[in-house]
Amino acid sequence: MVFLFDYLQHRRDCKRKQRERDLRIATLPATYLKPLSAQDRDIHGKSVEELVRDVHNNVFQPIDILRAYGKVAIKAHEKTNCLTEIMIAEAEGWVGSEVNLQGPLAGIPISLKDTIDVSGFDSSVGYSCNTGKLHPKDGSMVRLLKDAGAIPYVKTNIPTTLLSFESTNDVWGRCTNPHNPKYTPGGSTGGEAALLALGGSRIGIGSDVAGSVRVPAHFSGIYSLRCSIGRWPKIGGTTSMPGQDGIPSVLSPMARTMGDLTYFTKSLLGMNPWKYDHTVHPLEWREDQIRDAREKKRLRIGVMRDDGVITPSPACARALQIAVTALQSSGHDIIPLTPPSPPLEALLLASHLLLADGCKSVTSFLRPYERNDPGAAEMSFYAKIPRPLKYLYYLYVRYIRRDEVWAGLLRDWHEKSVYEYQGLIARREAYKAKWHEWWEREARIDFLITVPNATPAVPHDGMKEAVSSCGYTFLFNLLDYTAGVLPITHVDRSQDALPPTFRLRDLNGVAQGAYVHYDADKMHGLPVGVQVVGQRLQEERVLTFMERVEEAVERWAPGGKYQALDID
C-alpha cells in the first residue's frame, strides 16, 4: 500500500507542477503573448555587451529587454518544452529592487538550469519528491548574478538523475531538439540549449560533470564552456548526487553567440566570485592570457581524431575536418595527437568514480514507478546484478564476444568500498599527472581540438543504448581541463552517410550503442560542433582559441561560420 500511495502522490505532484507552469504562462501580462515589435527585434539583434551599454546609457530599460526575451522564451517553450519554472512575473519586481543596474550584466535576462536555487521556487531536478520545497533564499550563484545586474527569469529542463544526454522527466515532460522534434537537445542542460538555440535567451548557466553543457551545445547548435573546478562557482544548486566529488560538477556558462560567451564569462569572473562561493579560487580575469592567445601568429594545434573507443561518425568527423582545414589555411601547425594514456582508461576510471556508490544516490530520489532515464536505468541495472553472475557475463563478453571495451566497463561495475574508492582516486591523480607531463614536455601544443561526441543528437530514449557514448567530453572532466564547444555545420544526408562497407556488429559494445542510432538521412539538418580544449584553469585562453577557430572557419570554410536559428 505504501508503494501505491507514493505512486499516487508522484502523479499528483507532477500534474500540480505542470498546471502551475501553465498558469504562470497564462497569467503573464498580455505583452508577453504579443508578436515581437520593432523595438523587440532591435533588442534581439544586439549583443549582451551592447545591451548593457544601452541600459547604462538609458537607451533601453531593463523591463523592455526582459519582455523582449520573455516573449521568445514562451514561443521556444511551446515548440520544445524547454522551460520548468516560469519566474518572469517575479523578475519584473526584481528589476527595481534586487538587481544592480550598474553591474557588468545590467538588465540582461538570464536563464538557469532547473537545478540552480532561486528564492521562492523549487529546484526539482526532475524528481517529484523535490517539488513543493520552495527555497527560502537565493543560492550563491543567483546572488552573484543579481549583483552583476542579471535578471533570472526562467529555469530550464533536465533529465531525471542528471546523468544523460537527454532531458526528460515525469515532472516537466520531454524537451525536444529545436532543429528536429524527434531528437533530444542534449543533457543534462538540454532545456537551456534548446532555449538559447531558439533565441529565448542570450546567456544561461548549466552544470557539467561528464559533458552536460558541451554535448547540449553540440546537439543544439550553441556555445558553451566547461570551466575548471575552482574557477567558476560550484555551489548554489541542488544535485542528484550530493557529496559526489570523484568527478566534481561545476557550474558553467552557455550562450547563443561566441562573443556573448566570452563577455559573460569575463563579467562573472570580474565580480570576484570567490566572495560568494568558498570553492572558487581568487583568480581574476587575466587580460594577458587573452592577449598572448590572440597575438600569437602561428599556433600549434593538436588534433585528436579518434579516442580508440568510438570512431567519430561521418558528420562529426567532417565538422572536425572543416575546422582543421580552416586552421591550416590560416597558417597554423596541425599536430596529430596520440594521447599519453588511452582515453578508454579515462572512460573506465571516470565512470567508476562518478558512480562509486553503485547508482544509489541518483535512484534514492525516485518514487515507485517514477520514470528513470533509460541510460541511468541501464547503469543501475548492471550495478545491482550479483557479482558472481556479473563476472560470468564479463567472461562471456570478454572471451566469447571478444569485446574488451564493453567487458572492461562491466567487470567492476558495483558499489565501491572506501578502500576501492581511494584506489580510484590515486589512479585518477596518476592519470592527470601523466597527461600534464605529456602536454608540457612532448605535445607542447597551444590547444587541442576534437569532436564533442561521436555522433550528432540521438533520438528520444536513445541513451538506453548510447549511455556510455560520452568519452570525448568525460575525458576532460577527469583531467579537469577547460573545454569549450562551438557549432560548425549541420548533418548533410549526401555527405555524411555511412559507407556501404559499414557493419554494426564489427564494433565494440560501446560504439554499437552510439552507431545504432546514426542515420544521416533522418539526422539531416542537425547541428554538429567541435570541442576546443586547454589545460586546467585556462578559461581566457580557451575562449580566445574558440574565437580564432570560428574566425578561421568564417574566412576559409565553404559557407562560412555556423548561422544560428532565426528568431520567430
N, C-alpha and C positions, 0 to 999 in steps of 0.2 A: 504493500500500500504506500510506503514511503516513496518508492520509485514513481508510482503513479502521481502522487501529489507533487513531487518535484518536476515531473514532466509537464503537468498542467500549469504549474507556476511558470515554467520556462516559456510555454506558449503565450501565457498572459503577458509576461514581461516583454517578449518580442513584439507582440501586437501593440502594447502600450507605447513602446518607443517609436514604432513606425507611425502610429497615429499622432504622437507628439511632434514628430518631424513634419508630417503632412500639415498639421495645424499651424506650426510655426511658419511654414511657407505660405499657407493660405491667408494668414492674418498679417503678412508684411504690408507696409504702406503700398498703395497702388502703384507708385512709381517703379517698384521693383518688377512689376509684371508688365510694364510697357516696353515697346521696342526701343532700341538704342537711339538716342538723339545725336545730333551733330556733335554736341559737347562730349557725350559719352565716347563717341568714336575718336575724337581728338585725344581724350584721356587714354584710351586703349592704344593709341599709336605712339605713346611716349614711354621711354624707359623709366625705371624706378628712380634713377638719379635725376632725370628731368622733372619728374613729378614732385620729388622732394624739393627741388629748387622752386617749383611753382607754388608749393604750399608755403615755403619760407617767404616768397615774394607776394603772397596773397593773390596769385593768378587763379588758382583753384582752391576751393575749400575742401577739407578732408571728407566732409559728408558727400560732396559731389563724386569724389573718387570712389568712396565706399559704395555708393549707389550704382556707379557705372560697372564696377566689378561684381557687385551683388546680382545685378540683372543677368550677367553672363553665367555666373555660378549656378543660378537656378536653372537656366537653359541646359547647362552642362549636366546637371543632376538629372534632368528629365531624360537626357539622352543616354547616360551611363550609370546612373545610381551611384554617383561618386561621393555624395555628402552623407554625414552622420548627424552631428549636432549642428543645428542652424542657430548661430549666435548673432545674427545681423541686427535684430532689434536692440539687443544689449550693446552691440558695438556702436550704435548711434549715440548711446548715452556715454560710452567710454570716451568718445571723441572729445567731449567737453570737460571730462572730469579726471580720467586716469591716464591719458596718453600725452606724452611730452611732444608738443608740436614744434619744438626747436631741435629735435633729435635728428640723427642721420637717416632715419626712415620715416620722417614726419608725414603722417597722413596716408601711409601705404597699407592697404588691406593685406593681411597675411593669412594664409590657410594653414591648418595644422593637422598632422596625423591624429587620428582618434585617440591615441594613447596619451597625448600631452594634456596635462591637468590645467583646467580653466575654472575659476571660481563660479559656482552655481550650475555646473554641468557635470555629467558623468564622463568617465573615461572607461568605456565598457570593454575595450579590446575585443569586441565581438562576442563576449561571454554574457549570457543573460543574468548570471549571478552578480555581475558588476553594475547592473542598471539600478536606478533609484538610489544611488550613492553619490549625491552631489558633492563636489569638492568645496570645502568651506573657504578656500583661498586659492589664488593663482599659484601654480608651480613656479619654480625659479626661472624657467625658460620664458614663461609668459610675462613675468615681472620685468625681465630683461628686455623683451620685445616692446612692451608698453613704454618703458623708459627711453627706448630708442625712437619712439614715435609711431611704431607699427600698430595696426588695429586688427586683432584677431577677429574673424567674422564667421568662419565655418571650420568644422573638423571633417576629416575625410576617411573613407572606407578602408578596411584592412581585412586580413584573413583571421579566422579563429586560430589561435596559438602563435601567430606572427611568424610561423615557420613555413612560409610558402611564397611562391612567385605568382600566386593568385590573390584575389581579395574578395572573399565570400564568407558570410557567416549568417547564422539564423537571425540575429538581432536586426541587422541592417539590410540583408539580402546580398545579391551578387552585383559586383561592379564590372562593367564591360569595357572593352578597349574602344577608345574614341575613333579609331580607324576602321574597326570591324567588330560588330557586337558579338560575333561568335567566338571571339578570343578574349583572353584576360589582359588587363592593362599592366599586369605585374603585381608584385607584392614584396614585402608586406606593406609598402607605402603606395599601393596601386591606385587608390582613390585620389590621392594627391597628384599622381602623374596624369590621370585622366583629366582632372580639373585644369591643371596647368596647360596640357596639350590643347584644350578647347578654349583657352583664354579666360577662364573664370577666375584666374589668379595670375599674378606675375611671379610671386615668390612664395615658397612654402617650406615647411620643416617636416622631415621624416626622421627615421632612425635606421641604422644599418648594422646588422650582425652577421650577415652572410651574403649581402648584396641587395639589401632591402630598399636602398634609394637608387642604386645603379641599374639593377635589372628593370625596374619600372621605367626609368629614363630610356633605356634601350627598347623596351616593348612599346612605349607610348610616344617616343619622339620628343623628349625634353632634355634638360641638362641637370646634372647632379654632381655632388662632390661628397665622397666618403672621407670625412676628416679623421685624423689620427686621434686616438684616445688622449684626452687632456688638452686638446686644442679648442674644441667646442664643448659646450655643456653636455653633461651626461644624465643629470637628474632632472626632476620636474615633470615626470610622467609615470604612467602605470605600465607594467610589463606582464607578460605571460610566464616569465621565469625569474621571479625575484631571487636575488642572491647569486645568479649565474654570472661568473666572472672568468670562466675559462677562455671564452671568446667574447670580450666585452662588447656591448652595443654602444653606439654613440649617436647622438642627435646630429643631423647633417642637413645642409641646405639643398633645395631644389628650385629650379627656375625655368621660365619659358624661353629665355634667351641667355646666351653666354655672358653678355655684358651685365645683365641683372644678377647672374650667379656671382660674378666677381664683386660687384658693388655691394651686394647683400652680405657676402662673407666678410668683406673688409669692414662694413659698418658694424656688424655684430662684434667682431674682434676689437674694434675701436671703442666699444662700450665697457672694456675691462670685465669680461665675463667671469673672471676668477673671483670677483667680488660678489657674485650671485651663486656660484657653484664651487664648492671646495675641491672638486675633481679637476678643475681647469688650471693648467699651468699659467703663471703670469708672463705670458709671451705675447707681446704686442705685434700688430701688423708690421711686416718688415718690407718697406719700400725698396731696400737694397736688393732683396731677392727678386722682386719684380723687375727691377732694372737689369740685373745680371741676366735673368732668363730672357728678357726682351732684347737686350743688346747683343747677345752672343750670336754672331752671324751664321756659324756653321755648327749645328747641333749634332751630337752623337746619340742616335735613337735606336734603342733595342727593340726588336720585334719578336714576340712570342706567338708563333702561328698555330701551335698545337700543344696542348698540355699533356698529351700522351694518354688521356682518359677518353675524351670525346673530341674527335676532329671537327672543327667548325663546319657547319652546313655551308653549302654554296653561297647563300645570301650573306651570311656573316663573314665568310672568307672574302667575298667580293668587296664588302664595305671596308674591311681592313686594308685590302689592296688599294682601294681608291685613296685612302688616307696615306698609305706608304708611298704610292706613286707621286702624289701631290707633294709630299715632303721631299722626296728625291728630286723632283723638278725644281724645288725651292733651293736646292744646293746642299741639303743636309746629308749626313752619312747614316746609312741604314745598316744596322748590325743584326744579323740573325742570331737569336739567343738560344742557348741550351742551359736551362736553369741548373743551379748547383746541386739541387736535390729534386727528385721527381715530384711534380705537382700532385701526383696520386698520393704520395706520402702526406702532403698537406691536407688533402681531402679527407683521408682516413683520420688523421690526428685532430683536425678541427671538428669533424663530426662527432668523434668520441668525447671531446672536451665540451662541446656545446650541449650535448645530451648525456652527460655523465650520470645523471640521475635516472637513466632508463626511461625518459619521457614522462616522469611522474609529475613534474611541475605543470607542464603545459596541459596535461589531461586532468589535473586536480580541480580545475575550474569548470569543467564540463558537467552539466546536469544530465540525468538519464535521457538518452535518445537525442541529445543536442548534437547538431552537425559538427563533426570534426573535419578539418581539411583533409582531403584524400591522401596527400603525401605524408602529412603528420601522422595520420592513422596507420599508414604502412610502416613508418618507423616505430610507432608504438607497438604494433602487432609483432614485429620481429624482436623487439626488446623483451616481450613477455613470453616468447617461446622458451620452454625449459632448455637449459644449456646443453644437456646431453643430446636432445633432439636437434638443437641448432648446430651442434658440432657435426652430427651426421649429415645434415643438409649442407654444411660448409664443405665437407669432404666430397659430396656429390657434385657441388658446383665447381669446386677446385679441380678435381681429378677426372670426373666423368664429362662434365660440360667444358672443362678446361678454361674456365673464366676466372682468372686470377683477380681481376678488378672487383667484380661483384663478391667473390668469395672473401676478399680482404675486408670489405665493409661488414660482412655478416659475422665473421669469426668471433669477434669480441663485442658484439652489439648487445650489451647488457648493462645493468646498473653497476657503477664502479664503486669499489671500496675506497676509503681515504688513501690507502697505500697505492692503489692503481691510479687514482686521480693525481696524486703527487708525481707519479712516474710520467704521466701525460704532460704535466706542467714542465717537468725537466726536459722532455723531448721537444716541447714547443719552444723553449728558450734556446735549445741547441739548434733547432731548425732556423730560427730567426738569426742566430749568430752566423750560421753558415751563409745565409743569403747576404747578410751585411758585409761579410768578408769578401764574398764574390763580387758584389756590386762595386765596392770601393777599390779592390785590387785587380780584378780581372775584367769585368764588363766595362767599368768606367764610363757608363752612359749618363746622359742628362735625364732621360726618362725612358720608360718602357711603354710600348703600345701593344694592345692585344684586343681580342673580342671581349664583350661583356658577358656573353653567354654563347653556347654552341649553336643555338637556334634563335629565330625571332620568337615572338609571343606564342604561347601554347594555347590550344583551345580550352574551353572551360572544363575543369576536372582533369586536365591533362597532367597535373602534378602528381597524380597517383602513380604514373609510370616515370615521370621526369623528376621525381623527388630528389635524386642525387645529382641532377644536372646543374650544379652550382659552383663547380670548381674554379671557373675563371674569375669569379668575384671572391669566393670564400678564401682563396689563397692569400689575398691581400688583407683580409680581416685577421687571419692568423699572424701575418707578418706585421700588422698594424701600419701598413703603408697608406699614404694619402693616394686616393684614386678617384678620378672623375670620368663621367660618361657624357659624350655628346653625340647627337644624331648625325648620320652621314648620308643615308639614302633610304630607299624603300625596296621591299622584295619585288622582284620582277619575274613573272612566270616564264618569260622567254630566256632569261639569263641564269636563273637560279634553280632550275630543275635538277634533280639527282641524275647522275649518269645511268645509262642502261645497264651497266655492269654492277650497280649497287645492289647488295643483298643484306637485308637487315640482320639475318641470322649470323652473319660473319662478325658482327660487332660484339663487344663485351656487354654485360647486362646493364651497366650504367648508360652506355651510349645507345643501346636499344631503346631504353626508356625515353631518351630525348628524340631520337630519329623516328620513332613510331608515329609521331605527330607531324613530322616535317612534310609539307606538301606546298611547293612553290605556287601552284595554281590557286589553292584555297587561301594562301597567305599573301597573295598579290596585293601590294599597297601598304603592307605593314612596315613600320619604321625599322631601321637597322642602324646601330651605333657602333662606336669604338670606345675602348677604355684607355685612358692615359694615367700612368702610374708613376709616382715618385717615391722617394724614401719617406720615412716617418717624419711627421711634423713639417712637411714641405707644401703646405696649402698654397702659399703665394706662388711658388714655382709651378706647381701642377696647374693652377688656374691659368697662368701665363702660357704654359705649353699647350693647354687646351685651346686657348685663343689662337696660338700660332698654327695649330693643326687646322682649325676652322678657316683661318686666313689662307692657308695653302690650298685647301680644298676649294674655297671660293674662287681662287685665282686659276688653278690648274685643272680641276676635275670637270669633265663634261657635265653641264647642267648646274655647275656652281655649288654653293653650300645648300644644306638642307633648308627647306621652306616650311615654316610652322603652319598648322591648320588655320584657315581663315576663321575669323570670329563672326558668328551669325548675327 
